[in-house]
Amino acid sequence: MARYIIGIAGNPNCGKTTMFNELTGARQHVANWPGVTVEKKVGHIYSGPDAVELVDLPGTYSLTAYTQEELVARNFLVDERPEAVIDIMNADALERNLYLAVQIMELGVPLIFGLNMMDEVRSSGKRIDSALLAKLSGCAVVETVARHGEGAQELLKATLEVAESKRGHWEPLTISYGPDLDPVLKEMQALIEKEEFLTDRVPARWTGIKYLERDEDVVIKGRMTNTAVSDRLEAMAREVAEHTEKTLKARPDAIIADYRYGYIASLIKDVVSYPVLDADRISRSDKMDKVLTHQFLGPIIMLAIVYLIYKITFSVGEIPMGWLESLFGWMGDAANAVLPDGLLRSLIVSGIIDGVGGVLGFVPLIMFMFLMISALEDSGYIARMAYMLDRIFKVFGLHGTSVLPFIVSGGIAGGCAVPGVMATRTLRSPKEKLATLFVAPYMTCGAKVPVFLMLAAAFFPKNEAAVMLTITLGAWAMALIVARVLRSTVIRGASTPFVMELPPYRMPTLRGVLIHTWERTWEYAKKAGTVILGISILLWAMMTFPQLPADRVAHYEAQRAAAGSEEQVSEIGNIEAEEAIRHTLAGRIGTALEPLSELAGFNWRVNIALTGGFAAKEVIVSTLGTAYSLGEIDAEEAQPLSERLVKDPGFSRASAIALIVFTMLYAPCFVTVVTMARESSWKWAAFSVVGSTGLAFVMAVIAFNAAEAFL
């Protein structure tokens, strides 16, 4: 039995992750690369006696470490030394996709070409001679259509054959870089081999190329390994750079890129043949783009699509959500019936069932939302949204690439601010990155969605979809306005130009959409069962202790004994429950904040929930559920939280609007803050927490008073 580590690489939008899902199915897990907040997907495949660990590398256009994704992909190849790498390519854009392949070949890693989207190549009339490409490149070539699973098993078989035949042996590709660079490269290679400088990790010539490209990561590692050799290599790179800038008006890294594309052009010259086309022939994607990205029609269609997502979510998800609410209500009633009155029953019913159940009750809505967003992503439409919104972003001092962190963070409700913040790595300008980091968490992430869904359903019945669309647009508007203020004050600077590749439209596959939906829904549910459970129990303890003094308990017992009816007994119980929770640590915090928070229409229960929301926004719903469960305001039992809020005389529709505004804008959750600190600095992360919370309170006060005046 052989065990192989195989990497799967490729450009963004090439179908790499679709192929990874096709090969691994449910046999995969997600984590982060060691020491780096970039998602790592690992799948396990068994082919006969062979066991394969398939690692999905971050989508990247090259191995030059300008971004975190490029660095992660390259470090995997260098440090893990996989037995082979599958390079999934968009065969319809073969020349551009081969650039990454050539860099992997220069490193020497055994490589397999997966020519994906061959159905689109064939429909366009183009022809690719795979056998000739394999002969000229020296790499195995397999034609695939990942979204239909076509060629997946052939690709796996070819990969295992390459891995077995190479047995860890690397054969670096050598490309001539012209008369100006080849001599110095030869000199560098001789020096590196003589001094055994990094040769235990990478080929000597590859190291020389990286010094010519001014690859900061390699240079730093070189200095740490042997300062004297690194200094000589840096001096040689500077000398040849000065020469090429004087004679060719180009730096070595630009020359290297040109020669690589020259090598690729010679490689595919006879491999790709094009049909004779009419001059005015327009592809299907181009025809669709004329409508979907039209200057006026495009934004209208985009808003209609987002509204439709919310409409379907509420219409379809309402039924299973009712089932879950009934299930958790039944569980609460059952626990009340079985467990004796006391702290254990309070913990189980109020801390766990009402707390976690309040979050899990929204799983059906979240699932349907993720389902439709996954279909949009797989279709290629999300990239069009970024393209259209770039025109607006320029006005607010942001880069078009900032659209992607916004969308990932929840620009279409249901994202997550953590990967959204991580996505700012694609921004080359540090100032645009800081502005995007600050405002991306304003989007309607999956953690905020339950809060918005609950308030929309409770206070705006029959208009939930319109309210959710308004919240989404409000988040975008606030993010852009705050970004403009930041770019005009603390982080001034010019915007950089936007360039983005628009992938062709594709029909999403049911398998791919279901896998993506399951991954996101499971992460949401898992978070409710772990992080939210822990925080709910902690907050239950804060809302339970210290308990009322014995004299106050005796006072209420005496009142109940003197009561003349069941209604009076129930009312006394409610009054005691409210005093009890106000007496606790959380109650004291909420009550202490009430003189200030009532300006925004928030009572002490809401204050407790918002305080817990600093840890995770989902906690807002679970904490409100616990707070209203422990401090009942009437005698009815097993009421959904939304009904309790509506019946609370201290919480109005204006309060709901203010709570929506505050939740949208105030400090990101703790995990997002840590991620922001890693991507920028703790100082900037702290500024985000304080600045966003201050802005949120001011806007909530304005929203509350405006709603009070006009509603």
Buried (B, 14 or more C-beta within 10 A) or exposed (E): EBEBBBBBBBBBBBBBBBBBBBBBEEEBEEEEBEEBBBBBBBBEBEBEEBEBBBBBBBBBBBBBBBBBBBBBBBBBBBEEEBBBBBBBBBBBBBEBBBBBBBBBBBBBBBBBBBBBBBBBBBEBEBEBBBEBBBEBBEBBBBBBBBBBBBBBEBBBEBBBEBBEEBEEEEEBBEBEBBEBBEEBBEBBBEBBBEBEBBEEEBBBBBBBBBBBBBBEBBBEBBBEBBEEBBEBBBEBBEEBBEBBEEEBEBBBBBBBBBBBBBBBEEBBEEBBEEEEEEEEEEBEBEEBBEEBBEEEEBBEBBEEBBBEBBBBBBEBBBEBBEEBBEBBBEBBBEBBEEBEEEEEBBBBBBBBBBBBBBBBBBBBBBBBBBBBBBBBBBBBBBBBBBBBBBEBBBEBBBBBBBBBBBBBBBBBBBBBBBBBBBBBBBBEBEBBBBBBBBBBBBBBBBBBBBBBBBBBBBBBEEEBBBBBBBBBEBBBEBBBEBBBBBBEEBBEEEBBEBEBEBBBBBEBBEBBBEBBBBBBBEBBBEBBEEBBBEBBBBBBBBBBEEEBEEEBEEBBEEBEEEBEEEEEBBBBBBBBBBBBBBBBBBBBBBBEBBEEBBBBBBBBBBBBBBBBBBBBBBBBBBBBBBBBBBBBBEEEEBBBBBEBBBBBEBBBBBBBBBBBBBBBBBBBBBBBBBBBBBBBEEEBBBBBBEBBBEBBBBBBBEBBBEBBEEE
